[in-house]
């Protein structure tokens, strides 16, 4: 999966996948009796066409075979998405991982699955964008629908708006897309505002919480719990698919949010709780963004793996010394000693009242006013 490689100077470093797998292995998460680790195949063109156009897949294949011929109209060969030899196969393998997860849910061989190499949420039907070639999360959602699932909730907690996934299901009433992200006023892709609520046949199924820059754990968790559980309960999904980009961390070099590993772990725990409460535990989790590759990404996604496996790693657990030594020797970086950042993630619930002077609260109420009445919910009190 580390073949998904835009080059040594690109932020989407494949080492983040290798380091996550190495830390999860050191923590024993892949050795749990009830956990199966499976290698994904390269998704076929027929599978990719479930959410991408034939012209786009053909364009990716051409760029993959000849990276010297860019196709900027389709987002290929750009600064964000440089073309590289084997790009089609590498991207389609990441997609294959999320399709494998969907098949496991449909067949009943698993109730939960995680593909931390996935989460390529900026790719749209016709175009690459934001380091994303094929939208594996959308492919998983579509595979679930094609397999007989009636409703799917897609929850995206990446610092960037999940614009590609939203666009693919914009007018599909069977899919609820919820994205909590840094406001497009300060961050790529510049979209994802409260008034983006879905197509004419699916009003209320696109939900966006555009948080102000520098929002920390308390504000982020307040926003999540003021919007997501209520809408998931009203929508009644049968499966949750989630995207867990960890670029919302305060040390991430590309974004302006202030979350901790502790807060990101709490977000994953909350999504898992919704799956348990409303979806008979059926949940597919993917990775996504995350560009502090040694100290943040491996810890956050190891927590995600543990939560999906219902064997959570404690925040006070030590990071195995073998892992810390490996990172020091190979990358010259120091990794925190513990699996958490040691912060207080306390947050105010919406029930304590709305504060119009608080920028996060203004974001929350903007989203609730747009969406909640469409579900028969009161934007101020429910």
Secondary structure, DSSP 8 states (H G I E B T S, - for coil): -TT----TTSSS-THHHHHHHHHHHHTTGGG-TT----------HHHHTTTS-HHHHHHHHHHHH-TTS-BGGGTBSSSSS---TTHHHHHHHHHHHHHHHHHHHHHTS-SEEEETT---TT--SS--BTTBSS-HHHHHHHHHHHTT---EEEEE-SSS--HHHHHHTTT-TTEEEEEEEE-TTTSTT----TT----TTSTTSEEEEEE-TT-BHHHHHHHHHHHHHHHHHHHT-SEEEEE---TTBTT-SS---BB-HHHHHHHHHHHHHHHHHHSTT-EEEE------TTTTHHHHHHHHHHHHTT----TTSB--HHHHHHHHHHH-----SBSS---------GGG---TT-HHHHHHHHHHHHHGGGGT--TTT-
